[in-house]
Amino acid sequence: MDLGISGKNALVTGASRGMGKAAAMALAHEGVDLTILARTPETLEAAAADIRAQTGARVTAVLGDITTLAGREAALAACPHPDILVNNADGELPGDFRNWSREDWLRGIDRMMLTPIDMMRLTVDGMMERKFGRVVNIVSRSVKIAQAELGMSNAARSGLVGFVAGLARQTIAHNVTINNVLPGIIASDGQRQHVQVLAEESGRSFDEIWAERAAQNPAGRYGRPEEIGAYIAFLCSSNAGFVTAQNLLVDGGQYPGTF
């Protein structure tokens, strides 16, 4: 399928590894001009080189922290008129809300809610003027299946999807869609960090918990970052112009509800 986005400008944040890199790679395979941003120079440059080698795409690598004003300015200086925006950033590690300070909460809300909202604020008007735009926020299944140890994610990411529900219905008439992807258990660095914390807190082994979580999924496995990337690429395509304001689970069927 030709996704119809060759030559478009795509900006992907948190793109040096995991699902962010997979989304960037999938878009690059479709011929977009790609700008990727991440905080760690070594992994950022390695990701950019890998994407170039595998796809031949033009890739601009921007070093920065998207949760800061300087990071957002750097991203948009490199890609001032994105047609495609993929918002991705690390979440907070598991924990007990009794141990979280106000500063912890503000950091989490800024990372998982306010930063992607600000990136949309800075880009959607231009997309509407150009009559094409695709925004995908990589969120979490925690907005549909609250997890006790992920209280901050449950709260902050739910705020983001609530905001998107209103904004996405204002932009769709201008061919600008906004959707949220809700990954389940994905074999990523973030998932490994999550399981490592659970192992340390429970006294159980990492391997035991890792295998248990896979066995509990109807698919009997973890998802691959590439599966998330391919789904995001479709949502960014010209063929997905009638899909907006959706919270789309990619979780191997683990969400138990019908709706």
C-alpha positions as CSV (number, residue, x, y, z in Angstrom):
1,M,0.0,0.0,0.0
2,D,1.3,3.4,-0.9
3,L,0.7,5.6,2.2
4,G,0.8,8.8,0.1
5,I,3.3,10.6,2.4
6,S,6.5,10.6,0.4
7,G,8.1,14.0,0.6
8,K,6.2,15.1,3.7
9,N,8.1,16.4,6.6
10,A,7.9,14.3,9.8
11,L,9.1,15.2,13.3
12,V,9.4,12.4,15.8
13,T,10.4,13.0,19.4
14,G,12.0,10.5,21.6
15,A,13.2,8.7,18.5
16,S,16.5,7.2,19.4
17,R,15.2,3.9,20.5
18,G,12.2,1.7,21.1
19,M,8.8,2.7,19.7
20,G,9.9,6.2,18.8
21,K,12.7,4.9,16.6
22,A,10.4,2.3,15.1
23,A,7.9,5.0,14.2
24,A,10.7,7.0,12.6
25,M,12.0,4.0,10.7
26,A,8.5,3.2,9.4
27,L,8.0,6.7,8.2
28,A,11.4,6.9,6.6
29,H,10.6,3.8,4.6
30,E,7.6,5.7,3.2
31,G,9.9,8.5,1.9
32,V,9.3,11.3,4.3
33,D,11.9,13.8,5.2
34,L,12.6,13.0,8.8
35,T,13.6,15.0,11.8
36,I,14.3,13.1,15.0
37,L,15.0,14.4,18.5
38,A,16.4,12.7,21.6
39,R,18.4,13.5,24.7
40,T,21.4,11.2,24.4
41,P,23.9,12.0,21.6
42,E,25.3,8.5,21.1
43,T,21.9,6.8,20.7
44,L,20.6,9.7,18.7
45,E,23.4,9.6,16.1
46,A,23.3,5.8,16.0
47,A,19.5,5.8,15.3
48,A,19.9,8.5,12.6
49,A,22.7,6.5,10.9
50,D,20.7,3.3,11.1
51,I,17.6,4.9,9.6
52,R,19.6,6.5,6.8
53,A,21.4,3.2,6.0
54,Q,18.1,1.1,5.9
55,T,15.9,3.6,4.1
56,G,18.0,6.2,2.3
57,A,15.8,8.9,3.8
58,R,17.0,12.3,4.7
59,V,17.3,12.4,8.4
60,T,18.1,15.4,10.6
61,A,19.1,14.6,14.2
62,V,18.4,17.1,16.9
63,L,19.9,16.8,20.3
64,G,17.5,18.1,23.0
65,D,15.0,17.4,25.7
66,I,11.5,17.9,24.3
67,T,10.2,18.6,27.8
68,T,12.1,21.9,27.8
69,L,11.3,25.0,25.9
70,A,14.9,24.9,24.4
71,G,14.2,21.4,23.2
72,R,11.0,22.3,21.6
73,E,12.5,25.3,19.9
74,A,15.4,23.2,18.6
75,A,13.0,20.6,17.2
76,L,11.0,23.2,15.4
77,A,14.0,25.1,14.2
78,A,15.1,22.0,12.4
79,C,11.6,21.1,11.2
80,P,9.6,24.4,11.2
81,H,6.6,23.1,9.1
82,P,6.0,19.4,10.1
83,D,3.2,17.6,8.2
84,I,3.6,14.7,10.6
85,L,4.2,14.9,14.4
86,V,4.8,11.9,16.5
87,N,4.9,12.8,20.2
88,N,6.9,10.3,22.2
89,A,8.7,10.6,25.6
90,D,9.6,8.3,28.4
91,G,7.0,7.8,31.1
92,E,7.7,7.6,34.8
93,L,8.9,4.5,36.5
94,P,6.6,2.4,38.6
95,G,6.1,3.5,42.2
96,D,3.8,4.2,45.2
97,F,1.9,7.5,45.0
98,R,2.6,7.9,48.7
99,N,6.2,8.5,47.9
100,W,5.7,11.1,45.2
101,S,6.2,14.7,46.0
102,R,4.5,17.7,44.3
103,E,7.6,18.1,42.2
104,D,7.4,14.5,41.1
105,W,3.9,15.0,40.0
106,L,4.7,18.2,38.1
107,R,7.6,16.5,36.3
108,G,5.4,13.6,35.2
109,I,2.5,15.8,34.1
110,D,4.9,18.1,32.2
111,R,6.5,15.1,30.4
112,M,3.4,13.0,29.7
113,M,0.7,15.7,29.2
114,L,1.8,19.3,28.9
115,T,4.7,18.7,26.5
116,P,2.8,16.9,23.8
117,I,0.0,19.4,24.2
118,D,2.5,22.3,23.6
119,M,3.9,20.5,20.6
120,M,0.4,20.4,19.1
121,R,-0.2,24.0,20.0
122,L,3.0,24.9,18.0
123,T,2.2,22.9,14.9
124,V,-1.6,22.3,14.2
125,D,-2.4,25.7,12.9
126,G,0.3,25.4,10.2
127,M,-1.0,21.9,9.3
128,M,-4.5,23.3,9.0
129,E,-3.3,26.1,6.7
130,R,-1.5,23.5,4.5
131,K,-4.6,21.2,4.5
132,F,-2.6,18.2,5.7
133,G,-1.5,17.1,9.1
134,R,-1.1,13.9,11.1
135,V,-0.4,13.9,14.8
136,V,0.1,10.6,16.7
137,N,0.8,10.5,20.5
138,I,2.4,7.4,21.8
139,V,0.6,7.0,25.1
140,S,-0.1,3.8,27.1
141,R,-2.8,1.3,27.7
142,S,-2.8,2.6,31.3
143,V,-5.5,5.1,30.2
144,K,-7.8,2.1,29.6
145,I,-6.4,-0.4,32.1
146,A,-5.2,1.5,35.1
147,Q,-2.2,-0.1,36.8
148,A,-1.6,0.6,40.5
149,E,2.1,1.0,40.1
150,L,1.7,3.5,37.3
151,G,-0.5,6.0,39.0
152,M,1.3,9.0,37.5
153,S,0.9,7.6,34.0
154,N,-2.8,6.7,34.6
155,A,-3.4,10.3,35.6
156,A,-1.2,12.4,33.3
157,R,-1.8,10.4,30.1
158,S,-5.5,10.4,30.7
159,G,-5.3,14.2,30.8
160,L,-3.6,14.1,27.4
161,V,-6.2,11.9,25.7
162,G,-9.0,14.0,27.2
163,F,-7.5,17.1,25.7
164,V,-7.0,15.4,22.3
165,A,-10.7,14.4,22.3
166,G,-11.7,18.1,22.0
167,L,-8.9,19.3,19.8
168,A,-9.0,16.6,17.2
169,R,-12.7,17.4,16.3
170,Q,-11.7,21.0,15.6
171,T,-8.9,20.1,13.1
172,I,-10.4,17.2,11.1
173,A,-12.3,19.4,8.7
174,H,-8.9,20.8,7.6
175,N,-7.5,17.3,7.0
176,V,-5.5,17.3,10.2
177,T,-6.0,14.1,12.3
178,I,-4.9,13.6,15.9
179,N,-4.9,10.1,17.4
180,N,-3.4,8.3,20.4
181,V,-1.7,4.9,20.2
182,L,-2.0,2.9,23.5
183,P,0.7,0.2,23.5
184,G,0.5,-2.8,25.8
185,I,3.5,-4.8,26.7
186,I,6.2,-4.0,24.1
187,A,9.7,-5.4,24.2
188,S,11.3,-2.0,24.6
189,D,13.9,-0.5,27.0
190,G,11.1,1.2,28.8
191,Q,9.4,-2.1,29.4
192,R,12.6,-3.6,30.7
193,Q,13.1,-0.8,33.1
194,H,9.5,-1.3,34.3
195,V,10.1,-4.9,35.0
196,Q,13.4,-4.3,36.6
197,V,11.7,-2.0,39.2
198,L,9.0,-4.6,39.8
199,A,11.7,-7.2,40.4
200,E,13.6,-5.0,42.8
201,E,10.5,-4.2,44.8
202,S,9.1,-7.7,44.9
203,G,12.3,-9.7,45.3
204,R,11.4,-11.9,42.4
205,S,13.7,-12.3,39.4
206,F,13.6,-10.2,36.3
207,D,13.3,-13.3,34.1
208,E,10.4,-14.7,36.1
209,I,8.4,-11.5,35.9
210,W,9.3,-10.9,32.2
211,A,8.1,-14.4,31.3
212,E,5.0,-14.1,33.4
213,R,3.8,-10.9,31.8
214,A,4.2,-12.5,28.3
215,A,2.3,-15.6,29.4
216,Q,-0.6,-13.4,30.7
217,N,-1.1,-11.8,27.3
218,P,-3.5,-13.6,24.9
219,A,-0.8,-13.4,22.2
220,G,1.6,-15.2,24.6
221,R,4.3,-12.7,23.8
222,Y,5.5,-9.1,23.9
223,G,4.8,-6.8,21.0
224,R,7.6,-5.7,18.8
225,P,8.4,-2.0,18.5
226,E,8.2,-2.4,14.8
227,E,4.6,-3.4,15.1
228,I,3.9,-0.1,16.8
229,G,5.9,1.8,14.2
230,A,3.9,0.3,11.3
231,Y,0.6,1.1,12.9
232,I,1.7,4.7,13.4
233,A,2.9,5.0,9.8
234,F,-0.6,4.0,8.7
235,L,-2.3,6.6,11.0
236,C,0.0,9.2,9.4
237,S,-0.9,8.2,5.9
238,S,-3.2,9.9,3.4
239,N,-5.5,6.9,3.7
240,A,-6.2,7.6,7.4
241,G,-7.9,10.9,6.9
242,F,-11.2,9.8,8.4
243,V,-9.6,8.4,11.7
244,T,-9.3,11.0,14.4
245,A,-9.8,11.5,18.2
246,Q,-9.2,7.8,18.7
247,N,-7.4,5.9,21.5
248,L,-6.1,2.8,19.7
249,L,-5.0,-0.2,21.6
250,V,-2.1,-2.3,20.3
251,D,-1.8,-4.8,23.1
252,G,-2.2,-8.3,21.9
253,G,-5.9,-8.4,23.0
254,Q,-5.1,-8.0,26.7
255,Y,-7.7,-5.2,27.3
256,P,-10.7,-7.3,28.5
257,G,-13.5,-5.0,27.4
258,T,-15.7,-5.0,24.4
259,F,-15.5,-1.2,23.9
